[in-house]
């Protein structure tokens, strides 16, 4: 009972990431990795290391996106804009792990996802949406939808966080994926879900 719940949450999340990459490797799922909401970069780095431990010759691209300035707006009592600004220069150094395959993208999602580099990404095998709030999840969820492949994994942190307007990330996901075949395959930490995508319904 004396453990910090966020320490337990992060440990649980890293285990979930490892499981998802293990199955993706086992089943030869091809595509790139996106993390929305990098913050300090710890889970981003863990993901890169996990992939290369499983497949040293991996050709997957890794994209870590964050404003590094906090949220676009503060509409939740706990998630305050000023308290969740990240350290861009520190995370940017992770690109050196495998130059050309790891990309740290600075900016709010609504702007950065419009770049030609990101618009040209066509296959995603694993997505980690860790942007905490409904308002921040809208663009990422719309972006990933046409790019997922059969067997892709989607991890969503803070799935049911309720903002001051009564909305949560769950609302965005269920609306966008209402005609899709998917399964919640696991839960992690305080309010995280692991979802596996199987394509569109006939």
N, C-alpha and C positions, 0 to 999 in steps of 0.2 A: 504493500500500500504506500510505501515511501518512495517508490520509483517515480521519476518524472514521467507522466503519461506520454509526452512527446518523444522521449528516448525510446520507450517501448514501441511507440507508433513507427518510428523510423526503422528500428530493427525489423519489425514485422514487414514493412514496405520493402526493405532490401531482400528479405527472403522471398517475397512475392515476385520481385523482379527476376531473381535467380531462377525460380520455378518456370516463369513464362519463357525466359530465354532458353532454358533447357529443353522445353517442349518444342519451341520454334526450331531449335537446332536439330532435334531428333526427327522432326517431320519436314525438314528442309524448306521451311517457310522463308521466302525471299522478300526483301524490301528494306527500307530505311527506318531509322528510329527518330522520333520527335519527342522532346520534353518541353511542355509549356509551363513555365514557372520554375526556373532553375534555382533562384535564390542564391545560396552559397555554393551550389554546384556539387554537393556531396552525393546525391542520388544519380546525377548525370555521370560523374566519374565512376561510381559503382557500376552503372549500366555498361559503360565502355569497357571496363575491366572484365565484367562478366562475359560479355560477347567475345572478347579476345582470349579469355581462358578456355572458352568452348570451341572457338574457331580462330586460330591465329591468322588464317588467310582470309578472314571475312572482308567482303567488299561493301558491306553496308555503310551508308553515310549516317552520321550522328548530328542532329541539329538540336541545340539548346537555346530556347527563346525566353527572353525576359526583358522587361523594361529596365531592370536594375534601379528603378526609382520608386518602387512600391506599386500600389494599385492605381488604376485610372481614376477611381473614385472610392471613397470609404462609405460603404453602405451596410457595414456589419460592425457590431459593437467590439468584437475581438480583433478582427482583421483591419487594423488601421494602416493607412497608406505609409506613413513615415516609419513604421516599425518593420516593414517587410521589403526595404530596399536591399539589394544584393551587392556583391563586390565584383563588378564587371572585369577588372583587370586580373583578379585571381582566377576567375572561371575561364577567361580567355586563354590562359596559359595551358589549359587542357587540350587545346588544339595541337599542341606539340607532341602529344602522345602518339598520334598518327597523322602527320600533316596531309591535308587534302581530303581527309575523311571525317574530320570533326569540325563543326562550325558552331560558334557561339554568336547568336544574333541579338543585338541590342535594339530595343524599341517596343512600343505597345503592339500587341498582336494585330490590331486592326490596320496598322501601317506596315509592319514588317512582313506580314503574309502576302502582301501585294508585290513583293520584289520578284523579278523574273527568275532568280535562282530558286526560290521556294515554289513559285508557280509551276516550275518545270519538274518538280518531284512527282513521280507518278505511282510509286508503290510504297506502302508503309506496312511493316510487319509488327511494329510495336509502338504504342503511343502512351506517354505518361502525361496526363493532364493534372497539374498540381497548381492551379491558379486560384483555388480557394473560394472564389465568388461566382455567382450566376453571371454577372455582367462581364466578367473576364473570360468565361467559358464559351460564349456564343460564337466568336470567330474561330477558335480552335476546332470546335465540334463540327462546324460547317465545312472547315477546310479538310479535315481528315476523311469525311464521309466518302467522297468519290475516289479516294486513294487507298483505302484499305483493301487487302487481299483476303482470300479465303483462309481463315485460320489466324488472322491478325489478333493481337492482344491489345486491349485498351485498359489502362489503369487510370482510375479517376479518384483523386484524393478529395476529401470534403464533399462527398457526393450529395449529401442532404443538408448542408449548411443553409440555414434560412436567413435571407437578408431582411432589411427593414421593410421591404415591400412584400415579403412572404414568398419570395422566389428562391429556387435553388438550382444547382447544376443538373440535378436529376430531371427537372422540367425540360431543360434544353435537350438533353440526351434522348429522352423518350419521344419527344416531338420529332426530332431530326431522324431518329432510327425506327419510327413506327412501322415502316414497311420493310424492315430488315430482319434477317435471321441472326439472332445472337443469343448468348447465354451468359448469365453471371456465374462465373466458375469459382469465385472466391472472394473473401473479404480480408482486409488487413487494417491494423491499427485502430484508430478511433472511428473513422468514418470513410474508409477507402473500399473500393470495389474493383475486382478484376473481371473484365468482360471479354468473351471471345466472339469474334465476328465471323459469320459464315456466308455472307453475301446477301443479296436482296431476295425477298420472297417472290415466288412465281405468281 
